[in-house]
Amino acid sequence: MSGLPFWAAALWWGSLSTIGFLVVPLLFATLPSPALAGQMAARLFAAQTWVSCICALLLLISLRQNQAPARVPIAQAAIIFIVLGMLLALLAEFAVAPRIVARENLRLWHSVGSAMYLLQWLCAAATFWKLSPRS
């Protein structure tokens, strides 16, 4: 297996970590208003959705090609996390984010979106761990 799956998983997990746990909290801590920080965060989370989907598609394509027999169980286990993570990203973007932007039951939908982001981060972490080279 080439290094592409490992690097795609690293980019996916790293970008989720950076946006969700560093950049967005810094926006709310430094921008003059929560409304402005929220608008910027929404744009960053939308961009992150597409980074997640591209990484997931690259992972699915590369894991499908030229599987070494010893790595097939690892790839199959990773595929579950990849598909679940991509589904979570798309649901957050197209089902949850519009409700947050519309300020519809904001506390509920923000909690649902945060939980989905955390679950997506865990899926990316599990994928990254499963595809990490073993010493």
C-alpha positions, 0 to 999 in steps of 0.5 A: 500500500502506498503512503497516500492513505496514511497522509490523507488520514493525517490531513483529515484528522489534523485539519479537524483538530486544527479547525475545531480545537484551535482556530474556532476557539481563537475566533471566539476569544479574539474577534470583537463579537460572537456574531462575527466569530460565528460567521467566520466559524461557519465558513471554516466548518463548511470548508472543513466539510469539503476537506473531509470529503476529499480526504475520505474519497481519496482514502476509499479509492486508494484502499480499494486499489492493490490491497496487500493480503495482510493489510485487507482486514486493516483497510476494511476496518478503516473503511467503516470509520471513513464512511461514517466520518464522511456521512457525519461531515455531510449531515453536519453541513447540510442538515445541522448547519442550516438550522444553526445559521437560522438560529432555530433552537440554537442550543440543541442544534449547536450541541448536535453539531458539536457532537457530530464534529467530535464523532467525525474527529474520532472517526478520523483518528481511528482511521489515522491510527489503523493506517499508521505504519506499525513498527 
